């Protein structure tokens, strides 16, 4: 028995469509970053210190509790869902494509939006915060008392807990971005079907 490779060709006169709509990915990533900033500022406005400088300060590490971590997760998930949905709605219309392939492409768009937004956020934070890190460290008051072993262990535990919340938020937001992109893609397809009929 020989294996057959099926070739998928575009109909005559129609250019093949790319599998990834990069303009939709960039639009979704920008929306995810902007909504993350907005939600972080809103959370700070009601009393949660969820920003990177807030989590990284010594005082906030002492005051860190699971509620702050939960708010950080909610911010990540909501912004990723919105960015994924925008990518799904603004992507290229794929014609003559199997439903399974359309599903895969939409979820891939959501994951790529999540990855681009995450990397852009890290680069933006590093670019903005890195020049001031040395100045902030030099200006910070030096503790007169060396922390005890129990305080150092508690700080390490809080840092590990904050990292766990961040990792959970990243996993959930990646999943939600993929689902949001598929929901946006389905709505996009429905709109085009209504337009054709």
C-alpha positions in Angstrom: 0.0 0.0 0.0 1.4 3.4 -0.9 0.9 6.6 1.0 -0.8 9.3 -0.9 -0.1 13.0 -0.2 -3.1 15.1 -0.8 -2.2 18.5 -2.2 -4.6 21.4 -1.4 -4.6 23.9 -4.2 -6.4 27.2 -4.4 -9.1 27.4 -7.1 -7.8 29.0 -10.4 -7.5 32.7 -10.2 -7.6 32.8 -6.3 -4.5 33.4 -4.4 -3.8 31.0 -1.5 -4.6 32.5 1.9 -1.9 32.5 4.6 -2.6 30.3 7.6 -1.7 33.1 10.1 -3.2 36.5 9.8 -0.4 38.6 11.4 -2.4 41.8 11.3 -5.0 40.1 13.5 -2.3 38.7 15.8 -0.8 42.1 16.3 -4.2 43.7 16.8 -5.1 41.1 19.4 -1.7 41.5 21.2 -2.1 45.3 21.4 -5.6 44.9 22.8 -4.4 42.3 25.3 -1.6 44.6 26.5 -3.8 47.7 26.7 -6.6 45.9 28.5 -4.0 44.4 30.9 -2.8 47.8 31.7 -6.3 49.2 32.1 -7.4 46.3 34.4 -4.2 46.6 36.5 -4.8 50.3 37.0 -8.4 49.6 37.9 -7.3 46.9 40.4 -4.8 49.4 41.9 -7.6 52.0 42.1 -9.6 49.7 44.3 -6.6 48.8 46.5 -4.8 45.9 44.9 -1.1 46.3 44.3 -0.8 43.9 41.3 1.8 45.7 39.2 5.3 44.4 38.8 6.8 47.3 41.0 4.2 46.6 43.6 4.8 42.9 43.8 8.6 43.3 43.7 8.8 45.7 46.6 9.8 44.4 50.1 6.7 45.9 51.7 4.4 44.3 49.3 6.1 40.9 49.7 5.3 41.2 53.4 1.7 42.0 52.6 1.2 39.6 49.7 -1.8 37.3 50.1 -3.6 35.0 47.8 -6.3 37.6 47.0 -3.6 39.8 45.3 -2.5 36.7 43.3 -6.1 35.9 42.4 -6.6 39.5 41.1 -3.4 39.2 39.0 -4.8 36.0 37.5 -8.1 37.6 36.7 -6.3 40.5 35.0 -4.3 38.1 32.9 -7.2 36.0 31.9 -9.6 38.8 31.0 -7.0 40.6 28.9 -6.0 37.4 27.1 -9.6 36.6 26.4 -10.2 40.0 24.9 -7.0 39.9 22.8 -7.8 36.4 21.5 -11.4 37.3 20.6 -10.2 40.4 18.7 -7.7 38.2 16.8 -10.4 35.7 15.9 -12.8 38.4 14.7 -10.2 40.3 12.6 -8.5 37.3 11.0 -8.5 36.6 7.3 -11.6 34.8 5.9 -10.6 31.2 5.1 -12.5 29.6 2.2 -12.7 25.9 1.4 -11.2 24.9 4.7 -12.2 22.0 6.9 -13.8 22.8 10.3 -11.0 21.1 12.2 -8.3 23.1 10.4 -10.3 26.3 11.0 -10.5 25.4 14.7 -6.8 24.7 14.9 -5.9 28.0 13.1 -8.1 30.1 15.4 -6.7 28.5 18.6 -3.2 28.9 17.2 -4.0 32.6 16.6 -5.1 32.9 20.2 -1.9 31.2 21.5 0.3 33.4 19.3 -1.5 36.6 20.5 -0.9 35.4 24.1 2.8 34.8 23.3 3.3 38.1 21.5 1.6 40.1 24.2 3.5 38.3 27.0 6.9 38.9 25.3 6.0 42.5 24.4 4.9 43.1 28.0 8.2 41.7 29.4 10.3 43.7 26.9 8.3 46.8 27.6 8.7 46.4 31.3 12.4 45.7 31.0 12.9 48.6 28.7 11.0 51.0 30.9 12.1 49.7 34.4 15.7 48.7 33.7 17.1 52.2 33.4 15.6 53.1 36.8 16.4 49.8 38.7 19.9 50.9 39.8 18.7 54.3 40.8 15.8 52.9 42.8 18.0 50.4 44.5 20.5 53.1 45.5 17.7 55.3 46.8 16.0 52.6 48.8 16.8 52.8 52.5 19.1 50.1 53.6 17.8 47.9 56.4 19.5 48.5 59.7 18.7 45.0 60.8 19.7 41.9 58.9 16.7 39.7 58.4 16.5 36.6 60.5 16.4 33.1 59.0 12.7 32.9 59.6 12.1 36.2 57.8 14.3 35.2 54.9 12.4 31.9 54.6 9.1 33.6 54.8 10.1 36.0 52.0 11.3 33.1 49.9 7.9 31.4 50.5 6.0 34.5 49.5 8.1 34.9 46.3 7.4 31.2 45.5 3.7 31.8 46.1 3.7 34.9 43.8 5.5 32.9 41.1 3.0 30.1 41.4 0.1 32.6 40.9 1.9 34.1 38.0 2.5 30.7 36.4 -1.2 29.7 36.9 -2.3 33.0 35.4 -0.1 32.5 32.4 -1.4 28.9 31.8 -5.0 30.0 32.2 -4.6 33.1 30.0 -2.9 31.1 27.2 -5.9 28.7 27.2 -8.5 31.5 27.4 -6.8 33.4 24.6 -7.0 30.3 22.4 -10.7 29.7 23.3 -11.4 33.4 22.8 -9.9 33.4 19.4 -12.0 30.4 18.4 -15.1 32.1 19.6 -14.2 35.2 17.7 -13.4 33.1 14.6 -16.8 31.3 14.8 -18.6 34.6 15.1 -16.5 35.9 12.2 -17.5 32.9 10.0 -21.2 33.4 11.0 -21.1 37.0 9.9 -19.7 36.1 6.5 -22.2 33.3 6.0 -25.1 35.7 6.8 -23.6 38.2 4.4 -23.5 35.6 1.6 -27.1 34.4 2.1 
